[in-house]
């Protein structure tokens, strides 16, 4: 039986559709579907116009040039 590992997802949300989303937190889940449910459940303190989740592995770090 294959082992399903959990992955971190960064959660972004905007209070109004015309505003850029801001980082509101992180969830850990075994699937994208679970991550979406966890994000909605954990970060529902506002009536968000939009909410997005991004797998942490998909974020490209930007390092300041020296």
C-alpha positions in Angstrom: 0.0 0.0 0.0 1.4 3.4 -1.0 1.9 6.0 1.8 0.2 9.3 1.2 2.3 12.1 2.6 1.1 15.5 3.7 2.1 18.7 2.0 2.1 22.3 3.1 -0.1 24.8 1.3 0.1 28.6 1.7 -3.3 30.4 1.9 -3.9 33.7 0.3 -7.2 35.7 0.5 -8.7 39.1 -0.4 -11.6 40.8 1.3 -12.6 42.5 -1.9 -12.3 41.2 -5.4 -10.4 44.2 -6.7 -7.8 43.9 -3.9 -4.7 41.8 -4.3 -4.7 38.7 -2.1 -2.5 38.6 1.0 -0.9 35.7 2.8 -3.2 34.7 5.6 -1.7 31.4 6.8 -0.6 27.8 6.1 -2.4 24.4 6.1 -1.0 20.9 5.9 -3.0 18.3 4.0 -2.8 15.0 2.0 -4.7 16.4 -1.0 -5.6 19.6 -2.7 -9.2 19.1 -1.9 -8.5 18.6 1.8 -6.2 21.7 1.8 -9.1 23.8 0.3 -11.4 22.6 3.1 -8.9 23.2 5.8 -8.1 26.7 4.5 -11.7 27.6 4.4 -12.4 26.2 7.8 -9.3 27.7 9.5 -9.3 31.1 7.9 -13.0 32.0 7.8 -12.8 34.9 10.2 -13.6 37.4 7.3 -16.0 37.1 4.5 -13.3 36.7 1.8 -14.2 37.7 -1.7 -11.4 35.3 -2.9 -9.3 32.6 -1.4 -6.4 30.7 -3.0 -4.1 27.9 -1.9 -0.7 27.3 -3.3 1.5 24.2 -2.7 4.6 25.4 -0.9 6.8 23.5 -3.3 5.4 25.6 -6.2 6.6 28.9 -4.7 9.8 30.2 -6.2 12.0 31.9 -3.6 13.5 35.2 -4.6 16.9 36.0 -3.1 18.2 39.5 -3.0 21.3 39.8 -5.3 24.5 40.5 -3.6 
